[in-house]
Structure formats: C-alpha cells, structure tokens
Amino acid sequence: MINALLRDISSEEDISIVLPLLLSCEELNAINARALIYKELLLAEISQREIAKKHNISIATITRGSNNLKSMSDKEKKLLQTLLIRK
C-alpha cells in the first residue's frame, strides 16, 4: 500500500505534505538521520566517530547503519548511492 501511495506522489511539495501525515516527527528524524548516515558511509570520507560528532548522532546509531549497509546487496548499495550521492 505504501509503495503505491509513494509512487503516485508527483511532486516534492506533495511528499512534504504526505510524509508528516504518515510518520511522527521522531520517525521522520530517524529516517533523515539514517539517510544521512548511509550517505556519509558511502562517501567514506570521514570515520564513523567523525560522522557522529559532525551530525550529533550517537555512535551506536551509526554502527547500526553501518551494519545494515554491510548486509545490503550490491544492487541495493548502488541504488542508495544513486539516490543519496547526486554527483
């Protein structure tokens, strides 16, 4: 159901309206933090401790993100790179 809903959203403005209706503030913050962690880890420019300090995120949260990233398939990692690192 959520896949169909998100697929039907046609604008960034609509996404900004719908996501807060579906997710609490804490959930949105957690998703944003996870995306930020994945981006920093995929860039591999700074250490996990530096990521934690730079973005005020606990090292435990970054470690969980790192472990999730390690368990992803190459296809999943490539998709994240495409979506998060827009070069």
Long-range contacts (C-beta under 8 A, 24 or more apart in sequence): 33-57, 33-61, 34-65, 35-84, 37-61, 37-62, 37-65, 37-66, 38-65, 38-69, 38-80, 38-84, 39-84, 39-85, 41-65, 41-66, 41-69, 42-69, 42-77, 42-80, 42-81, 42-84, 42-85, 43-85
